[in-house]
Amino acid sequence: MSRRRFPLAFWIILLIGMIILSGCGSSAASSNQPIVTTSISPLADIIQQVGGDKIKVIHLVPVGGDPHEFEPRPEDVRNLAESNLFFANGVGEELYLEKLIANTGNQELRTVVLSDGLPIIGRDQSSVGNPHLWLDVENTMAYVNKIQAALSAEFPQYQSYFEQNAARYLQELKNLDAWIQSQISSIPPSERKIVVFHDAWAYYAKRYNLTLVEPLLHSGEAEPSAQDLAQMLQLIKEQKIRAIFSEAGFNPKQVKQLAVDAGIKLTENLYDDTLGATPETDTYLGMMRANTIKIVEALR
């Protein structure tokens, strides 16, 4: 899952595609609503909750896709060219963004980085840090406040509408945060250990008092080696881990084999960088509830 640096030829092809598309109809342009763009589907849902029916929100990375491997398409250039705002998560989640924006020719596009000013786990001299802040609902509440402020500044005629939506959604998030804490607290502290495939869960674990054992795959790394798997197997046995988790968008083959070798539970399809496609998982609130239910069921 190495992060890609796109060659110049790729961006030239992308720009040619944008020019070709400029003579065609755009799905984004078919709406009279102002267009707001973001990178991933969880952020898109959060933005839509605040923007309501006054804006159209587009996310670049398809549902089920891996944002770390995402390659922009010509239609993404076109959508950004027609957008008023781009909401970026930051912390390395959108490595393609600077060049993509440059190719739009949209001088009016304003970028808002939602993670700016928030504590970043894993940030040091050699790393940008862990980008998955939204898996801590408290961070998501901070995102909502930034989204409301940015939308109100861009579309002042709808300010009171955005404020009302944000207030309603913040209360729902507050309730969600309290519910997750109560669910995790039902697990004995000694049993609150989780092994995950992808290193997305540091914020969730910290907020909700879980012990996150070393993930199998760090962002930017290749697939785990046989030695990595052997070391993890030993760690699982030493720490008496009860369950291992895999995430949507990643091949679960190695995790499945590790669970079999360790004789522990496997829980598949936690959601972090993407929403799900079912009514239970196609919103941020639903995604977080579904994740928590799976984690609690596996650890009890």
Backbone torsions as a table, in degrees:
resi	resn	phi	psi	omega
1	MET	NA	45.6	-178.5
2	SER	-70.4	145.0	178.9
3	ARG	-79.9	133.2	-171.8
4	ARG	-93.9	144.1	169.2
5	ARG	-105.8	114.7	-171.4
6	PHE	-77.4	133.9	-179.6
7	PRO	-71.5	162.8	-179.0
8	LEU	-57.6	-39.6	-178.6
9	ALA	-58.8	-36.3	179.8
10	PHE	-61.5	-44.6	-177.8
11	TRP	-70.9	-31.7	175.8
12	ILE	-64.4	-45.0	177.8
13	ILE	-62.0	-40.4	179.9
14	LEU	-62.8	-41.9	-179.5
15	LEU	-67.1	-40.2	176.6
16	ILE	-61.0	-41.3	177.8
17	GLY	-61.4	-38.3	179.1
18	MET	-64.3	-40.7	179.9
19	ILE	-64.2	-41.9	177.9
20	ILE	-61.7	-43.8	-178.2
21	LEU	-68.0	-21.6	-175.9
22	SER	-63.9	-21.3	177.7
23	GLY	-92.0	0.3	-176.9
24	CYS	-111.4	165.3	175.5
25	GLY	-71.5	151.3	178.9
26	SER	-118.1	136.9	177.5
27	SER	-62.0	-36.1	178.7
28	ALA	-67.9	-37.9	-176.2
29	ALA	-74.1	-12.6	-177.9
30	SER	-71.4	-13.6	-179.4
31	SER	-98.1	145.3	175.8
32	ASN	-80.8	-9.5	-179.6
33	GLN	-74.1	147.6	170.9
34	PRO	-60.7	147.1	-176.2
35	ILE	-101.5	131.2	174.6
36	VAL	-122.7	133.3	-175.1
37	THR	-118.2	148.4	173.8
38	THR	-143.2	-177.3	-173.9
39	SER	-90.1	-51.0	-169.4
40	ILE	-123.0	158.9	-173.4
41	SER	-65.3	-36.5	176.4
42	PRO	-59.6	-40.5	178.3
43	LEU	-68.0	-37.1	179.4
44	ALA	-60.3	-42.0	179.5
45	ASP	-66.1	-41.6	178.7
46	ILE	-60.9	-44.2	179.1
47	ILE	-63.8	-42.9	-179.2
48	GLN	-63.2	-34.3	178.6
49	GLN	-61.1	-33.6	179.0
50	VAL	-84.3	-42.8	-176.3
51	GLY	-76.2	-25.2	178.8
52	GLY	55.4	-139.4	-176.4
53	ASP	-88.0	8.8	179.6
54	LYS	-88.3	-14.8	-178.7
55	ILE	-135.9	159.6	171.7
56	LYS	-110.1	123.6	-177.7
57	VAL	-104.7	129.0	177.9
58	ILE	-119.3	133.5	172.9
59	HIS	-109.9	137.5	-175.1
60	LEU	-72.5	-45.7	-176.6
61	VAL	-80.0	123.5	-178.6
62	PRO	-62.0	153.7	174.3
63	VAL	-56.5	130.8	-177.6
64	GLY	89.6	-7.1	-178.7
65	GLY	-85.8	162.5	178.8
66	ASP	-100.3	112.6	-177.6
67	PRO	-64.2	-22.6	-179.7
68	HIS	-75.2	-17.9	178.5
69	GLU	-112.2	8.1	-173.8
70	PHE	-69.0	132.9	174.8
71	GLU	-115.5	116.9	-178.8
72	PRO	-57.7	145.8	179.6
73	ARG	-109.2	164.5	178.1
74	PRO	-54.7	-38.4	179.3
75	GLU	-65.7	-25.9	176.2
76	ASP	-68.4	-39.0	175.6
77	VAL	-61.3	-44.5	-179.3
78	ARG	-63.0	-44.7	179.7
79	ASN	-62.5	-42.3	178.2
80	LEU	-66.5	-35.1	179.5
81	ALA	-63.4	-25.6	-178.1
82	GLU	-100.6	3.1	-175.2
83	SER	-89.5	150.9	172.9
84	ASN	-88.4	-37.3	-175.6
85	LEU	-136.1	147.2	166.3
86	PHE	-121.9	122.1	175.8
87	PHE	-96.6	109.6	177.5
88	ALA	-98.9	144.8	172.5
89	ASN	-72.8	-41.5	-175.9
90	GLY	84.5	-168.9	-178.8
91	VAL	56.4	39.6	175.4
92	GLY	82.0	5.9	-178.8
93	GLU	-73.4	-23.3	-176.5
94	GLU	-128.1	68.0	-177.0
95	LEU	-65.4	-23.1	-177.8
96	TYR	-82.4	-8.9	-161.9
97	LEU	-65.5	-45.0	-174.3
98	GLU	-58.8	-48.1	179.9
99	LYS	-70.1	-35.3	179.5
100	LEU	-63.1	-44.6	178.4
101	ILE	-63.7	-41.3	179.4
102	ALA	-59.6	-34.5	-178.9
103	ASN	-76.9	-12.9	-179.5
104	THR	-76.9	-28.3	-173.9
105	GLY	69.8	12.7	-178.0
106	ASN	-89.0	97.6	-178.1
107	GLN	-73.9	-16.8	-176.9
108	GLU	-91.8	-10.5	-176.7
109	LEU	-64.9	127.5	178.3
110	ARG	-108.8	132.7	179.5
111	THR	-104.5	130.3	176.5
112	VAL	-115.9	121.3	179.8
113	VAL	-96.0	110.9	-170.7
114	LEU	-69.4	-28.3	-176.6
115	SER	-84.0	-9.0	-177.9
116	ASP	-56.7	131.3	176.8
117	GLY	86.7	-4.9	179.7
118	LEU	-98.7	151.4	178.9
119	PRO	-64.3	131.4	-177.8
120	ILE	-109.1	122.6	177.6
121	ILE	-76.4	133.9	175.3
122	GLY	85.4	5.6	180.0
123	ARG	-80.5	124.0	176.0
124	ASP	-150.1	-165.4	-175.1
125	GLN	-67.7	-21.5	-174.9
126	SER	-110.4	4.1	-173.9
127	SER	-147.4	144.0	176.0
128	VAL	-75.2	-17.9	179.7
129	GLY	106.4	178.5	-178.6
130	ASN	-87.6	123.9	-173.7
131	PRO	-84.2	-5.9	-165.4
132	HIS	-87.1	51.2	-175.5
133	LEU	-63.3	-31.1	-173.7
134	TRP	-67.1	-11.9	176.8
135	LEU	-78.2	-4.4	165.9
136	ASP	-102.9	114.7	-174.0
137	VAL	-62.3	-28.4	177.0
138	GLU	-62.5	-39.6	175.3
139	ASN	-64.8	-38.9	178.8
140	THR	-62.2	-36.2	176.1
141	MET	-62.8	-37.8	175.3
142	ALA	-65.6	-38.6	175.4
143	TYR	-58.5	-44.6	-177.7
144	VAL	-60.1	-42.2	178.8
145	ASN	-62.7	-39.8	177.6
146	LYS	-68.0	-39.4	179.0
147	ILE	-63.7	-45.6	179.7
148	GLN	-61.2	-43.2	-179.6
149	ALA	-64.9	-42.6	-178.4
150	ALA	-68.4	-42.5	178.6
151	LEU	-65.2	-40.2	180.0
152	SER	-64.9	-37.5	178.4
153	ALA	-69.8	-36.3	-178.0
154	GLU	-78.7	-36.4	-178.1
155	PHE	-128.3	71.1	-172.5
156	PRO	-60.8	-21.7	179.7
157	GLN	-66.5	-18.2	-179.0
158	TYR	-110.3	15.6	-172.0
159	GLN	-56.1	-48.9	-177.3
160	SER	-64.1	-35.4	177.6
161	TYR	-63.2	-47.3	178.4
162	PHE	-63.0	-39.4	179.8
163	GLU	-63.1	-42.4	178.4
164	GLN	-64.3	-44.8	178.6
165	ASN	-62.4	-42.6	-179.7
166	ALA	-63.6	-42.0	179.9
167	ALA	-62.7	-43.6	177.9
168	ARG	-61.9	-46.5	-175.9
169	TYR	-69.3	-36.3	177.3
170	LEU	-61.3	-37.4	177.1
171	GLN	-66.6	-39.8	176.7
172	GLU	-63.2	-39.1	178.3
173	LEU	-68.3	-38.6	177.1
174	LYS	-61.2	-42.8	177.5
175	ASN	-64.5	-41.0	178.2
176	LEU	-61.7	-45.3	-179.4
177	ASP	-58.9	-44.9	179.4
178	ALA	-65.8	-38.6	-179.8
179	TRP	-65.5	-44.2	179.0
180	ILE	-61.0	-44.6	179.7
181	GLN	-60.7	-40.6	179.9
182	SER	-67.8	-37.1	179.0
183	GLN	-66.1	-46.3	-179.4
184	ILE	-67.5	-33.8	-179.4
185	SER	-67.4	-15.4	177.5
186	SER	-76.3	-10.4	178.0
187	ILE	-91.7	131.6	176.1
188	PRO	-54.9	137.1	-177.4
189	PRO	-51.8	-36.5	-178.7
190	SER	-68.8	-15.8	-178.1
191	GLU	-101.0	2.8	-174.4
192	ARG	-89.1	53.4	178.5
193	LYS	-115.2	131.2	179.9
194	ILE	-129.9	143.5	171.3
195	VAL	-113.6	126.8	179.6
196	VAL	-121.6	160.2	178.7
197	PHE	-78.2	-47.1	-173.0
198	HIS	-105.6	138.7	-174.5
199	ASP	-82.3	57.9	-178.8
200	ALA	-100.8	-7.0	-161.6
201	TRP	-106.0	13.5	-178.0
202	ALA	-63.8	-40.8	-178.5
203	TYR	-70.3	-42.0	177.6
204	TYR	-61.0	-47.6	-178.3
205	ALA	-61.9	-42.8	-178.9
206	LYS	-66.0	-44.2	-177.9
207	ARG	-66.8	-38.4	-170.3
208	TYR	-110.6	19.7	169.1
209	ASN	61.4	47.6	171.0
210	LEU	-107.2	154.1	173.0
211	THR	-97.3	115.4	-178.8
212	LEU	-93.8	109.4	176.3
213	VAL	-75.4	151.6	-176.6
214	GLU	-43.2	123.8	178.7
215	PRO	-69.2	156.7	179.4
216	LEU	-71.5	-34.4	-172.9
217	LEU	-129.2	119.3	173.6
218	HIS	-92.2	149.3	178.7
219	SER	-56.9	133.4	179.4
220	GLY	89.5	-3.4	-178.6
221	GLU	-97.5	159.9	173.2
222	ALA	-75.4	174.5	177.7
223	GLU	-59.3	148.8	-179.8
224	PRO	-58.1	139.5	178.3
225	SER	-82.8	171.7	176.5
226	ALA	-61.0	-36.5	177.8
227	GLN	-66.2	-41.3	176.8
228	ASP	-58.8	-44.5	-178.8
229	LEU	-66.1	-39.5	178.9
230	ALA	-64.6	-41.5	178.3
231	GLN	-65.0	-39.9	178.7
232	MET	-66.7	-38.7	177.8
233	LEU	-59.9	-43.6	178.2
234	GLN	-63.7	-41.7	-180.0
235	LEU	-64.2	-41.1	178.8
236	ILE	-60.2	-42.3	-179.3
237	LYS	-70.4	-41.8	-179.2
238	GLU	-64.0	-40.6	-176.6
239	GLN	-93.4	2.1	177.9
240	LYS	54.2	49.6	177.8
241	ILE	-68.8	137.9	-176.0
242	ARG	-97.0	-20.6	-174.5
243	ALA	-153.0	153.0	175.2
244	ILE	-128.3	147.5	-172.2
245	PHE	-125.9	140.3	171.7
246	SER	-117.4	157.6	-173.6
247	GLU	-113.4	151.7	175.5
248	ALA	-60.2	138.6	-179.9
249	GLY	96.9	-5.7	179.9
250	PHE	-122.5	146.1	178.9
251	ASN	-68.9	120.0	-175.6
252	PRO	-85.5	4.9	-172.3
253	LYS	-56.1	-50.2	-176.9
254	GLN	-67.4	-37.3	179.0
255	VAL	-66.3	-40.3	177.9
256	LYS	-60.1	-45.5	-179.1
257	GLN	-65.3	-38.4	179.0
258	LEU	-64.2	-40.8	178.2
259	ALA	-63.1	-40.8	178.3
260	VAL	-64.4	-46.2	-178.7
261	ASP	-63.7	-35.1	-178.5
262	ALA	-86.3	-15.3	-178.3
263	GLY	68.9	37.3	-179.1
264	ILE	-123.1	170.3	-179.3
265	LYS	-69.0	145.0	171.2
266	LEU	-116.4	127.4	173.6
267	THR	-116.4	122.3	-176.1
268	GLU	-100.3	161.8	169.8
269	ASN	61.5	48.0	159.1
270	LEU	-71.0	152.8	-178.1
271	TYR	-114.4	129.1	176.9
272	ASP	-131.6	-64.7	-178.8
273	ASP	-82.9	-7.7	-177.2
274	THR	-143.1	150.1	168.0
275	LEU	-76.5	170.0	173.8
276	GLY	-93.3	-176.5	-177.9
277	ALA	-109.2	4.3	-180.0
278	THR	-102.2	160.1	178.7
279	PRO	-58.4	-24.0	-179.8
280	GLU	-80.6	-17.6	-172.2
281	THR	-129.4	6.3	-174.4
282	ASP	-93.2	13.2	170.2
283	THR	-131.2	162.3	177.6
284	TYR	-61.4	-45.7	180.0
285	LEU	-59.9	-45.5	-179.6
286	GLY	-65.2	-41.7	178.4
287	MET	-57.6	-46.9	-177.8
288	MET	-67.9	-37.8	176.0
289	ARG	-64.8	-46.3	-178.9
290	ALA	-61.9	-42.1	176.9
291	ASN	-58.9	-46.9	-176.1
292	THR	-65.4	-42.3	178.8
293	ILE	-59.7	-43.7	-179.9
294	LYS	-65.1	-42.3	-179.7
295	ILE	-64.4	-45.1	-178.1
296	VAL	-65.8	-43.9	-180.0
297	GLU	-61.5	-36.0	-178.3
298	ALA	-74.3	-30.2	-174.7
299	LEU	-95.4	-13.6	179.4
300	ARG	-75.8	NA	NA
